Amino acid sequence: MKNFNFLPEFRRELKKLSRKYGTLNDDLKLFKEVLLSSPTGFGNNFTVIHSTKIIKIVKARMACRSLRNRSLRIIYAYVEHEEKIEFIEIYYKGNKENENLGRIKGYLKSVAKSD
């Protein structure tokens, strides 16, 4: 069984978006089930944007039923040797063009310090 963790920023974004998109929490549960079988995803909806021996940062599209199955973007880290997934960022592409590279770099620095 894999561990799922949320960065505080992700938790705030999720709370804000779930008020607007009522199915978001259920959609995230389904997304987690996909990650259990394929942690780095498969197909065109998943892109590994950073990869080392220890960690992979993945940008994924997650279908949201409240958006009539259009998608939200989720950035997460997969730490293979710990079987851990840490959610870094969630956003709607219509409101924000790209992921927060500063947040991703900050996350990678914090992981490097803890090793």
N, C-alpha and C positions, 0 to 999 in steps of 0.2 A: 504493500500500500504506500502510495506516495503522500508526502506532506504538501499541503498547499498553504502558503503564507501570503499575506498582503502587506505591502509597504503602507505606511500611514497616508501618504499622498493618494495611493490607489484607493484606499478605503474611503477617503473624502470624496474622490471623484465618483466612486461607485454609489455612495449615498446620494449625492447630488443628481446623478443620472437616473437612479432608480425612482426618484420622485417624478421625473419626467416620463420615463419609460417603465410602465408598471410590470412588464414581464421580465425585466432585466435579471432579477435574482434567479428566477427559474432558468432563464437562458444561460446564465453563468454555470449553473449546476450541470446542464447538458454539456457545456463546453468542457468542464472538468472531466466528465466521463470520457470524452474524446481524448483528452490529454492522458488519462490513465492508460489507454491502449497505445497511444502514439505521442509521447511527450514533446517531440519537436514537430508534430503534425504531419500532414501529407497534402499533396495537391497544391493548387494555386493560392489557397487561403492562408498558407503559412510560409514565412520567409525568415531564415536564420540571418540576422543582421550583425551578429558578432559571435565568434566561436573560438574557444580555446580547449585544451584538454579537460579542463575542469568545468567550464560553464558555457552554455549557449544562450544567447539572447534572441528571442523569437518575436517577430511582429506577426500577429494573426488577425484575421477577420472573424468576428463572432456574429452569427445571425441573431437578430433581435426581432421577436414577433411584433413588438409594439411599433417597430419601424417597417412593418409589412415585409419582414425578412431581409431588409437591407441590413448592413452590418456596422458594428462598432469595431474599433481597432483596440486590440489588447497587446501590450508589450509585457513579456514575462521572461524570467530566467529559469533555465532548467539546469540543475546541478546534478549530474548523472550519478556520481559516486554516493551521494546522499539520498538519491531518489526524491529530490525536493523541487518544487516549482514555486517561485516567488513572483507574484504579480506586481509589476512596476507601474504601469500606466494603462488607463482606459479612456477612450475619447471617441466622439462621433466625428467622422471625417468632414461632415458638413459644417462643423463648428471650428475645427482645427485641422490644418493641412497636414502636419507631420508630427512625429513623436518628439518628445522632449529629450534631445541628445544630452543636455546637461544632467538631467536626472539619471539617465542610463550610465553616463560616465561616473557620476557620484556613487551609484550603486556598485559599479565595478571596483571603484576605489575602496569602498567599505568592505567588499568581499575579499579583496587582496590584503587588506590590513588584518582581517580575521584569520587568514591562513597561516 
